Amino acid sequence: MPAPYFKFKDRDVKMKYNPQKHHRRSIRLKGYDYSQSGVYFITICTYNRECIFGEIIDGKMILNELGKIVWNEWNKTSQIRKNVDVDEYIAKQKPELRRIVKALRDLVKQAAPNLSEQLKWEVPWYVGKGNVCYIAAMTSWVNLGFSRGTELKDPKLLLEGSGKGMRHIKVRKVEDIIQWPSLH
């Protein structure tokens, strides 16, 4: 594997790996695809490990002017990237429910890529000219709900609910999604 390099003052600089000097081991999970959406910790390393964003006093981070700029920019993320709130919702779920929510999200995005994804009423909603569907993690299952569910054909009787318009499907494991018939 070639040594990594970077640009410095218009010239390429090679970084040489020296096992006697570089004792870092990766904390990344083997086989995990870090390009997929999810929640990740971000570590910002500064030159000589200088504390340029503020200081910790009595266990609390006190931001300086530069730290406040970084904090404000970070807090704008959900305004700039609308899916960040939904990613946070997904990350908060128990692992088995998280897999189901991710699979349903992929299914909805594939089936209706024109719908916008929004966090409403504390759950992800998919919206076109109105609310179309939502994904809500419960205690041991995930509901895929439809605003106009009573208008859907349901020959396999998957849809549940008793209201005037909304219906939902309870999903207890990811494998169940693959077996669904078309709801058109």
C-alpha positions as CSV (number, residue, x, y, z in Angstrom):
1,M,0.0,0.0,0.0
2,P,1.5,3.4,-1.0
3,A,2.3,5.9,1.7
4,P,-0.4,8.6,2.2
5,Y,0.5,12.1,1.0
6,F,-0.8,15.6,1.2
7,K,-0.2,18.9,-0.4
8,F,2.0,21.4,1.4
9,K,3.0,24.7,-0.2
10,D,2.5,23.4,-3.7
11,R,4.5,20.2,-3.2
12,D,3.5,16.6,-2.4
13,V,4.7,15.4,1.0
14,K,4.8,11.7,1.7
15,M,4.0,10.5,5.2
16,K,6.2,7.5,6.1
17,Y,4.9,4.9,8.5
18,N,7.4,3.9,11.2
19,P,6.0,1.1,13.4
20,Q,8.6,1.9,16.1
21,K,7.1,5.4,16.3
22,H,3.5,5.0,15.2
23,H,1.7,2.8,17.7
24,R,-1.9,3.7,16.8
25,R,-4.4,1.0,16.4
26,S,-7.6,1.6,14.6
27,I,-10.8,1.8,16.7
28,R,-12.9,1.3,13.5
29,L,-15.1,-1.8,13.4
30,K,-13.8,-4.3,10.9
31,G,-16.1,-4.8,8.0
32,Y,-18.3,-1.8,8.9
33,D,-19.1,0.5,6.0
34,Y,-18.4,4.0,7.3
35,S,-19.8,5.6,4.1
36,Q,-23.4,4.7,5.1
37,S,-25.6,7.2,6.9
38,G,-25.3,7.0,10.7
39,V,-24.1,8.8,13.7
40,Y,-20.3,9.2,14.1
41,F,-18.1,10.8,16.7
42,I,-16.0,13.6,15.4
43,T,-12.5,14.2,16.8
44,I,-10.7,17.4,15.8
45,C,-7.0,17.1,16.4
46,T,-5.2,20.4,16.7
47,Y,-1.5,21.2,16.1
48,N,0.5,20.2,19.2
49,R,-2.9,19.3,20.8
50,E,-3.4,23.0,21.6
51,C,-6.8,23.8,23.3
52,I,-7.8,26.4,20.7
53,F,-11.6,26.1,21.2
54,G,-11.7,26.9,24.9
55,E,-10.9,25.2,28.1
56,I,-12.4,22.7,30.6
57,I,-13.2,24.1,34.0
58,D,-14.8,22.0,36.7
59,G,-15.6,19.3,34.1
60,K,-17.4,21.8,31.8
61,M,-16.3,23.0,28.4
62,I,-16.0,26.8,28.4
63,L,-15.8,28.0,24.7
64,N,-13.7,30.9,23.6
65,E,-14.5,32.9,20.5
66,L,-13.2,30.3,18.1
67,G,-15.1,27.5,20.0
68,K,-18.3,29.5,19.7
69,I,-17.9,29.8,16.0
70,V,-17.5,26.0,15.7
71,W,-20.4,25.4,18.0
72,N,-22.7,27.8,16.0
73,E,-21.7,26.2,12.7
74,W,-22.3,22.8,14.1
75,N,-25.8,23.8,15.3
76,K,-26.7,25.0,11.8
77,T,-26.2,21.5,10.5
78,S,-29.8,20.4,10.8
79,Q,-31.0,23.6,9.0
80,I,-28.5,22.9,6.1
81,R,-28.9,19.1,6.0
82,K,-32.5,18.2,6.6
83,N,-31.8,14.5,7.1
84,V,-29.6,15.0,10.1
85,D,-32.5,15.1,12.5
86,V,-33.8,11.8,11.1
87,D,-30.3,10.3,11.4
88,E,-30.3,11.2,15.1
89,Y,-33.8,9.7,15.5
90,I,-32.5,6.4,14.0
91,A,-29.3,6.4,16.1
92,K,-31.3,6.6,19.3
93,Q,-33.2,3.4,18.6
94,K,-32.3,0.0,20.1
95,P,-30.1,-1.9,17.6
96,E,-32.8,-4.4,16.5
97,L,-35.3,-1.5,15.9
98,R,-32.6,0.6,14.3
99,R,-32.1,-2.0,11.6
100,I,-35.8,-2.0,10.8
101,V,-36.1,1.8,10.7
102,K,-33.1,2.0,8.4
103,A,-34.6,-0.7,6.1
104,L,-38.0,1.1,6.0
105,R,-36.3,4.4,5.3
106,D,-34.4,2.9,2.4
107,L,-37.7,1.3,1.1
108,V,-39.6,4.6,1.2
109,K,-36.8,6.5,-0.4
110,Q,-36.5,3.9,-3.2
111,A,-40.2,3.7,-3.7
112,A,-40.8,7.5,-3.6
113,P,-37.5,9.4,-4.1
114,N,-39.4,12.7,-4.6
115,L,-40.8,12.8,-1.1
116,S,-39.0,15.0,1.4
117,E,-37.9,13.5,4.7
118,Q,-38.8,15.5,7.8
119,L,-39.0,15.0,11.5
120,K,-42.5,15.8,12.6
121,W,-44.2,14.9,15.9
122,E,-40.8,13.4,16.9
123,V,-40.8,10.7,14.1
124,P,-39.6,10.7,10.5
125,W,-42.3,11.7,8.0
126,Y,-42.2,11.5,4.2
127,V,-44.0,14.4,2.6
128,G,-45.1,15.3,-0.9
129,K,-48.2,17.5,-1.4
130,G,-49.1,16.4,2.1
131,N,-48.0,13.9,4.7
132,V,-47.7,10.5,3.0
133,C,-46.2,8.1,5.5
134,Y,-44.1,7.9,8.7
135,I,-41.8,5.5,10.5
136,A,-42.2,5.2,14.3
137,A,-40.2,2.9,16.5
138,M,-42.3,1.5,19.4
139,T,-41.1,-0.7,22.2
140,S,-40.5,-4.0,20.3
141,W,-41.6,-3.2,16.7
142,V,-41.7,-0.3,14.2
143,N,-44.8,1.1,12.6
144,L,-44.8,2.1,9.0
145,G,-47.8,4.4,8.9
146,F,-49.8,5.9,6.0
147,S,-51.8,9.2,6.2
148,R,-54.4,7.9,3.8
149,G,-54.0,4.2,4.7
150,T,-57.8,3.5,4.4
151,E,-57.5,4.2,0.7
152,L,-54.8,1.5,0.2
153,K,-55.7,-2.0,-1.0
154,D,-54.7,-4.5,1.6
155,P,-55.5,-8.1,0.4
156,K,-53.1,-9.6,3.0
157,L,-54.7,-7.6,5.9
158,L,-51.4,-6.1,7.0
159,L,-52.7,-2.6,7.8
160,E,-53.9,-1.9,11.3
161,G,-55.8,1.0,12.8
162,S,-59.3,2.3,13.4
163,G,-59.3,6.0,12.6
164,K,-60.9,7.7,9.6
165,G,-57.8,7.7,7.4
166,M,-54.5,6.5,8.9
167,R,-53.3,3.0,9.0
168,H,-50.0,1.4,9.9
169,I,-48.1,-1.9,9.5
170,K,-46.3,-3.3,12.5
171,V,-42.8,-4.6,11.5
172,R,-41.1,-6.8,14.1
173,K,-38.0,-7.9,12.1
174,V,-36.2,-6.7,8.9
175,E,-36.8,-10.1,7.2
176,D,-40.6,-9.4,7.2
177,I,-40.2,-6.4,4.9
178,I,-38.9,-8.5,2.1
179,Q,-42.0,-10.7,2.2
180,W,-44.5,-7.9,1.8
181,P,-46.8,-7.9,-1.2
182,S,-47.3,-4.7,-3.1
183,L,-49.6,-2.3,-1.4
184,H,-50.8,-0.6,-4.7
